[in-house]
Amino acid sequence: MKRNIFTITLLSLIILWGLSCGPTVSYSVRDTYTEEGGVARFGHIRLNGISIPPVFTLVIAANGTTFRFFQLSGPVGPAGYHPVQPVRVASAAGRITREDLVRGWYEGRSRLGETPDNWIFVAWPGGSAFVSPRELQRLVKEMGLTPIPITKKQEVLI
């Protein structure tokens, strides 16, 4: 009897630990050759196995891990998503609406009350949102976001 209680308690703790870990953030880097002949250390991120498209300038995972999108500014260097110092997101006084929950995202710079814990913060030139990782592609499509170029266009002064 004591052994069964111990086993059940141990299994319960393992399950609770697994549920409380939150989303899995995967970060990988690979060398990418640019059209100009440069080599970029291109960073990719995945949340719970879902690839984050290269359209955001800033991504803050639910666990606070923060990534910034870098553009290659010389012949070699970092490009794509790379970890940076954590950025805090402000909380708003309002609550998320039922419509936003169904849609899976809402625009804003402040986290509304009762936003699901697994939603992430994303920013792009001209906007930002909180979004379920499952609805990232829908957000990208509805907002008309396009991939950020891997290299910065340098102005040529004549």
C-alpha positions in Angstrom: 0.0 0.0 0.0 2.8 2.5 1.0 4.6 1.6 -2.2 1.5 2.3 -4.4 1.0 5.7 -2.7 4.7 6.5 -3.3 4.4 5.5 -6.9 1.2 7.5 -7.5 2.7 10.5 -5.7 5.9 10.3 -7.8 4.0 10.0 -11.1 1.8 12.9 -10.1 4.8 15.1 -9.4 6.4 14.1 -12.8 3.2 15.0 -14.6 2.8 18.3 -12.8 6.4 19.2 -13.5 5.9 18.5 -17.2 2.8 20.6 -17.3 4.4 23.5 -15.5 7.5 23.7 -17.7 5.7 25.9 -20.3 6.5 26.1 -23.9 9.7 24.6 -25.3 12.0 27.1 -27.0 14.4 25.8 -29.5 17.2 27.9 -30.9 19.6 26.8 -33.7 22.2 28.5 -35.8 23.4 27.6 -39.3 25.7 29.2 -41.8 23.8 30.8 -44.7 25.5 32.2 -47.8 24.1 35.5 -49.0 23.7 36.7 -52.6 26.6 39.1 -52.1 28.9 36.2 -51.1 28.8 36.8 -47.4 28.3 34.2 -44.7 25.6 34.8 -42.1 25.3 32.9 -38.8 21.5 32.6 -39.3 19.5 32.0 -36.1 16.2 30.1 -36.1 13.7 29.7 -33.3 10.9 27.3 -32.7 8.3 27.3 -30.0 6.7 24.0 -29.2 8.0 22.8 -32.6 6.5 25.7 -34.5 9.0 27.7 -36.6 8.9 31.4 -36.1 8.8 33.1 -39.5 11.5 35.8 -40.2 9.0 38.7 -40.1 9.4 39.9 -36.6 12.0 42.3 -35.2 11.5 41.1 -31.6 10.1 37.8 -30.2 9.5 37.3 -26.4 8.6 33.7 -25.5 6.2 33.0 -22.7 9.1 32.1 -20.4 10.7 35.5 -21.0 13.4 34.4 -23.4 13.9 37.3 -25.8 15.1 37.1 -29.4 15.9 40.0 -31.8 16.1 39.7 -35.6 19.5 40.8 -36.9 20.2 41.8 -40.5 23.7 41.1 -41.9 25.4 44.5 -42.2 28.8 43.3 -43.5 30.3 40.3 -45.3 30.0 38.1 -42.2 28.1 38.2 -39.0 24.8 37.3 -37.2 21.5 37.3 -39.1 18.1 36.0 -38.2 16.9 35.5 -34.6 19.5 35.6 -31.8 19.0 35.8 -28.0 19.3 39.2 -26.4 18.9 40.5 -22.8 15.3 40.0 -21.6 12.8 42.7 -22.4 10.0 43.3 -20.0 6.5 43.6 -21.4 4.1 45.9 -19.6 0.7 44.7 -18.3 -2.5 46.5 -19.2 -5.5 47.1 -17.0 -8.0 45.6 -19.4 -8.8 41.9 -20.1 -8.5 39.9 -23.3 -11.8 39.6 -25.2 -13.5 36.4 -26.2 -13.0 37.4 -29.8 -9.3 37.7 -29.4 -9.1 34.4 -27.6 -10.9 32.7 -30.5 -8.8 34.5 -33.1 -5.6 33.6 -31.2 -4.0 37.0 -31.2 -4.5 40.7 -30.5 -2.5 43.8 -31.4 -0.8 45.8 -28.6 2.3 46.5 -26.6 0.9 45.6 -23.2 -0.3 42.2 -22.0 -4.0 42.2 -21.3 -5.3 40.3 -18.2 -6.1 36.7 -18.7 -4.0 36.4 -21.8 -3.1 32.6 -22.0 0.3 31.9 -20.5 1.7 30.3 -23.7 1.1 33.3 -25.9 4.2 35.2 -27.0 4.9 38.8 -27.8 6.0 39.7 -31.3 6.9 43.1 -32.8 7.4 44.1 -36.4 8.1 47.5 -38.1 4.9 49.5 -37.3 3.2 47.1 -34.9 3.2 44.4 -32.2 0.9 41.7 -30.9 0.4 38.9 -28.4 -0.2 35.6 -30.2 -0.7 31.9 -29.7 2.2 30.1 -31.4 -0.4 28.1 -33.3 -1.8 31.2 -34.8 1.5 32.8 -36.0 0.9 32.1 -39.6 -2.6 33.5 -39.5 -1.3 36.7 -37.8 1.4 37.0 -40.5 -1.1 36.5 -43.3 -3.8 38.9 -41.9 -1.3 41.6 -41.1 0.4 41.3 -44.5 3.8 40.8 -42.9 6.7 40.0 -45.3 10.1 38.4 -44.5 12.8 40.7 -43.3 15.7 40.7 -45.8 18.8 38.9 -44.5 21.1 41.8 -45.5 20.6 45.6 -44.9 20.6 47.6 -48.1 23.5 50.1 -47.8 22.9 53.6 -49.1 25.3 54.5 -51.8 26.2 58.2 -51.6 27.5 59.7 -54.9 
